[in-house]
């Protein structure tokens, strides 16, 4: 699936965009299912085990920023966990033995989609080695105006930065951190049906959606079979083995890597968005006036 150049780019930058992974029909089915989830959110007034809501959400004007564990709630999402073209990309990077973790659908709807502050996924779930990545499936074209994923190139080979405020985990880095050149970040843009792959230690974030176009990205967390979570697996070893999506279960491989545990836990739980409300200052800002998208033509 991947060329030598793409593999080298992933190793050098910490992220790649791979075009044409899904067909137009697959993308259309995923959009339709997602629209149905948003419509059902009209009956929801607070965050649930499925929905994470924008602060501006109302039953009359449903605004969903995340569908949690999306693979558990609809077969169209679940099908992507073992999509052969996605797994082929990961096998080109890591080899044959791949284990799934979880998924979430991050949604930045036209005109009001919330930003995600700079962070490293590794801060949330360190493992025995760092052969982990998030795969983002684009339901919409990703452009600068609608808040694409942004990666600080090469940051996956650097330190693990502090994601705490006043000693409490908040799931975000200090925007004033002089050791990170946020201005060097590159966007992971592409057409619907493409995927992004970013390394678990890469510093990344995304600006708000200020365009008239939706930006929906279904993120899957994958890891090699020999990467075991340092915080344990409460569901037990058999459930852990059940998460294998290709190849064979492996015993843990321990690498010498920097680790900061996400403890004490964030004051606000439920999602990264809630965790990040514990920050004292933010890099990305959201206009106080929410702009409505223009009607479709």
C-alpha positions as CSV (number, residue, x, y, z in Angstrom):
1,X,0.0,0.0,0.0
2,X,2.7,2.5,0.9
3,X,5.7,3.6,-1.1
4,X,9.2,3.8,0.4
5,X,8.8,7.6,0.2
6,X,5.6,7.5,2.3
7,X,7.2,5.2,4.9
8,X,10.2,7.6,5.1
9,X,7.8,10.5,5.5
10,X,6.0,8.9,8.3
11,X,9.2,8.1,10.1
12,X,10.6,11.6,9.5
13,X,7.5,13.8,10.1
14,X,5.4,11.5,12.3
15,X,2.4,11.6,10.0
16,X,1.2,10.9,6.5
17,X,-2.0,11.3,4.4
18,X,-2.9,8.3,2.2
19,X,-5.4,9.1,-0.5
20,X,-8.2,7.0,-2.0
21,X,-8.5,4.4,0.8
22,X,-12.4,4.4,0.8
23,X,-14.6,4.4,-2.2
24,X,-17.1,7.2,-2.8
25,X,-19.9,4.8,-1.9
26,X,-18.3,3.9,1.4
27,X,-17.9,7.6,2.2
28,X,-21.5,8.3,1.3
29,X,-22.8,5.6,3.6
30,X,-20.7,6.9,6.5
31,X,-22.0,10.4,6.0
32,X,-25.5,9.2,6.0
33,X,-25.1,7.2,9.2
34,X,-23.4,10.2,10.8
35,X,-26.2,12.5,9.8
36,X,-28.7,10.1,11.4
37,X,-26.7,10.2,14.7
38,X,-26.8,14.0,14.7
39,X,-30.5,14.0,14.1
40,X,-31.1,11.7,17.0
41,X,-29.1,14.0,19.2
42,X,-32.1,16.3,19.2
43,X,-33.4,14.3,22.1
44,X,-30.2,14.6,24.1
45,X,-29.6,17.4,26.6
46,X,-26.2,16.4,28.1
47,X,-23.2,14.3,27.3
48,X,-23.9,10.6,27.2
49,X,-21.9,7.4,26.6
50,X,-22.5,8.0,22.9
51,X,-22.6,11.7,22.4
52,X,-20.2,14.5,23.4
53,X,-21.9,17.8,22.7
54,X,-20.8,21.2,21.7
55,X,-21.4,23.8,24.4
56,X,-23.9,25.5,22.1
57,X,-26.0,22.3,21.6
58,X,-29.7,22.5,22.1
59,X,-32.4,20.0,21.3
60,X,-33.7,22.3,18.6
61,X,-30.3,22.9,17.1
62,X,-28.3,19.6,17.6
63,X,-24.5,20.1,17.7
64,X,-22.4,17.1,18.2
65,X,-18.6,17.3,18.5
66,X,-17.9,13.6,19.1
67,X,-19.5,10.2,18.8
68,X,-17.7,8.1,21.4
69,X,-16.6,4.6,20.7
70,X,-18.3,4.9,17.3
71,X,-17.4,1.3,16.3
72,X,-19.7,0.0,19.0
73,X,-22.8,1.9,17.8
74,X,-23.1,1.1,14.1
75,X,-21.8,-1.6,11.8
76,X,-20.7,1.0,9.2
77,X,-18.2,2.4,11.7
78,X,-17.2,-1.1,13.0
79,X,-16.5,-2.3,9.5
80,X,-13.6,0.1,9.2
81,X,-11.8,-1.5,12.2
82,X,-10.8,-4.4,9.8
83,X,-10.8,-2.5,6.5
84,X,-8.2,-4.3,4.4
85,X,-6.7,-1.2,2.9
86,X,-6.3,0.5,6.3
87,X,-4.7,-2.6,7.8
88,X,-2.4,-2.9,4.8
89,X,-1.1,0.6,5.5
90,X,-0.4,-0.3,9.1
91,X,1.3,-3.5,8.2
92,X,3.6,-1.6,5.8
93,X,4.6,0.5,8.8
94,X,4.8,-2.1,11.5
95,X,4.6,-5.7,10.2
96,X,1.9,-8.3,10.4
97,X,0.6,-8.2,14.0
98,X,-1.8,-5.4,14.7
99,X,-4.1,-4.8,17.6
100,X,-7.0,-2.3,17.7
101,X,-7.8,-0.1,20.7
102,X,-10.8,2.2,20.3
103,X,-12.4,4.8,18.0
104,X,-14.1,8.1,18.2
105,X,-15.7,10.3,15.5
106,X,-14.6,13.9,15.9
107,X,-17.0,16.3,14.2
108,X,-16.4,20.0,13.3
109,X,-19.6,21.1,11.7
110,X,-19.7,24.1,9.4
111,X,-19.3,27.4,11.2
112,X,-18.8,26.2,14.8
113,X,-16.7,23.1,15.1
114,X,-14.6,23.3,18.3
115,X,-10.8,23.3,18.3
116,X,-8.6,20.7,19.9
117,X,-5.6,22.0,21.8
118,X,-2.0,20.8,21.3
119,X,-1.3,17.4,22.8
120,X,0.3,14.0,22.4
121,X,-1.8,10.9,22.4
122,X,1.0,9.2,24.3
123,X,0.2,11.3,27.3
124,X,-3.2,9.7,27.6
125,X,-2.2,6.0,27.2
126,X,1.5,5.2,27.3
127,X,2.5,1.7,26.4
128,X,5.5,-0.6,26.6
129,X,6.7,0.6,23.3
130,X,5.5,3.4,21.0
131,X,4.5,1.5,17.8
132,X,1.0,3.1,18.1
133,X,-0.8,5.4,15.7
134,X,-4.2,7.0,15.2
135,X,-5.8,6.5,11.8
136,X,-8.2,9.3,10.8
137,X,-10.8,8.5,8.1
138,X,-11.9,11.6,6.2
139,X,-15.7,11.8,5.7
140,X,-15.2,15.3,4.2
141,X,-12.5,17.1,2.2
142,X,-10.0,18.5,4.8
143,X,-8.9,22.1,4.0
144,X,-7.2,24.8,6.1
145,X,-10.5,26.6,6.7
146,X,-12.4,23.7,8.3
147,X,-9.8,22.8,10.9
148,X,-7.7,19.9,9.7
149,X,-5.4,18.0,11.9
150,X,-2.0,19.8,12.4
151,X,1.2,18.0,13.2
152,X,4.5,19.5,14.5
153,X,6.9,17.6,12.3
154,X,9.5,15.5,14.0
155,X,7.9,15.9,17.4
156,X,7.3,12.2,17.7
157,X,11.0,11.7,18.3
158,X,11.2,14.4,21.0
159,X,10.2,14.6,24.7
160,X,6.8,13.9,26.2
161,X,5.6,17.3,27.3
162,X,3.7,18.1,30.4
163,X,-0.1,17.8,30.0
164,X,-1.0,19.0,33.5
165,X,-2.3,22.3,35.0
166,X,-1.5,22.8,38.7
167,X,-0.5,19.2,38.9
168,X,-3.8,17.9,37.5
169,X,-3.9,16.2,34.1
170,X,-5.7,18.4,31.6
171,X,-4.9,16.6,28.3
172,X,-3.2,19.6,26.7
173,X,0.2,21.2,26.5
174,X,1.0,24.7,27.7
175,X,0.5,27.0,24.7
176,X,3.4,29.1,26.0
177,X,5.8,26.2,26.0
178,X,9.0,27.6,24.5
179,X,10.3,24.2,23.6
180,X,7.7,23.6,20.9
181,X,7.4,25.5,17.7
182,X,3.7,25.4,17.2
183,X,4.1,27.7,14.2
184,X,5.9,25.0,12.3
185,X,2.9,22.6,12.3
186,X,1.8,21.2,9.0
187,X,-1.8,20.5,8.0
188,X,-3.0,17.0,7.1
189,X,-5.3,17.9,4.3
190,X,-6.9,15.7,1.7
191,X,-10.0,14.5,-0.1
192,X,-12.9,12.6,1.5
193,X,-12.0,8.9,1.5
194,X,-8.3,9.6,2.4
195,X,-6.8,8.6,5.7
196,X,-4.3,10.3,8.0
197,X,-1.9,8.3,10.1
198,X,-0.1,10.0,13.0
199,X,2.4,8.7,15.5
200,X,1.2,8.4,19.1
201,X,4.0,10.8,20.3
202,X,3.4,13.4,17.6
203,X,2.4,16.9,18.9
204,X,-0.9,17.7,17.2
205,X,-4.0,19.9,17.4
206,X,-6.6,21.5,15.2
207,X,-8.2,24.9,14.9
208,X,-12.0,25.6,14.9
209,X,-14.0,25.2,11.7
210,X,-14.6,28.7,10.3
211,X,-15.8,27.5,6.9
212,X,-19.1,26.5,5.4
213,X,-18.0,22.9,5.1
214,X,-18.2,20.1,7.6
215,X,-15.1,18.4,8.9
216,X,-15.8,14.9,10.2
217,X,-12.8,12.6,11.0
218,X,-13.3,9.1,12.4
219,X,-10.2,8.3,14.5
220,X,-9.1,4.7,15.2
221,X,-6.3,3.9,17.7
222,X,-4.1,1.0,16.6
223,X,-1.0,-0.5,18.0
224,X,1.4,-3.4,17.3
225,X,0.5,-6.6,19.1
226,X,3.5,-6.3,21.4
227,X,2.6,-2.8,22.7
228,X,0.8,-3.3,26.0
229,X,-0.8,-0.4,28.0
230,X,1.2,0.7,31.1
231,X,-2.1,1.6,32.9
232,X,-3.3,-2.0,32.4
233,X,-6.3,-3.5,30.7
234,X,-9.2,-3.7,33.2
235,X,-11.3,-5.9,30.9
236,X,-8.9,-8.8,31.2
237,X,-6.4,-10.6,29.0
238,X,-9.0,-12.5,26.9
239,X,-10.7,-9.2,25.9
240,X,-7.3,-7.8,25.1
241,X,-6.5,-10.7,22.8
242,X,-9.9,-10.2,21.1
243,X,-8.8,-6.8,19.9
244,X,-6.3,-8.4,17.5
245,X,-7.3,-7.4,13.9
246,X,-4.5,-9.2,12.0
247,X,-1.6,-11.4,12.7
248,X,-0.8,-13.0,16.1
249,X,-1.1,-11.9,19.7
250,X,2.4,-11.1,21.2
251,X,3.9,-10.7,24.6
252,X,5.0,-7.1,25.5
253,X,8.1,-5.6,24.1
254,X,9.6,-3.0,26.5
255,X,11.5,0.0,25.0
256,X,13.3,2.7,26.9
257,X,10.9,5.7,26.3
258,X,9.9,8.9,28.1
259,X,6.6,8.5,30.0
260,X,4.3,10.9,31.9
261,X,1.3,9.3,33.4
262,X,-2.2,11.0,33.1
263,X,-2.5,11.2,36.9
264,X,-4.0,12.7,38.9
265,X,-6.9,12.4,36.5
266,X,-8.5,15.4,34.8
267,X,-11.0,17.3,36.9
268,X,-13.6,17.1,34.0
269,X,-14.1,13.6,32.6
270,X,-16.0,12.3,29.5
271,X,-13.8,13.3,26.6
272,X,-10.6,15.2,25.6
273,X,-12.7,18.3,25.1
274,X,-13.8,18.2,28.7
275,X,-10.3,17.4,30.0
276,X,-9.0,20.5,28.2
277,X,-11.3,22.8,30.0
278,X,-8.9,22.5,32.9
279,X,-6.3,24.6,31.0
280,X,-5.5,28.1,32.3
281,X,-4.8,29.4,28.8
282,X,-5.5,28.2,25.3
283,X,-3.7,28.4,21.9
284,X,-6.8,28.2,19.8
285,X,-9.7,30.6,20.3
286,X,-13.3,30.4,19.4
287,X,-15.3,33.5,18.4
288,X,-18.0,34.4,20.9
289,X,-20.4,34.8,18.1
290,X,-21.2,31.4,16.5
291,X,-21.6,31.8,12.8
292,X,-24.4,29.8,11.1
293,X,-23.3,28.0,7.9
294,X,-24.8,29.2,4.6
295,X,-27.7,27.1,3.2
296,X,-26.7,24.5,0.7
297,X,-27.1,25.5,-2.9
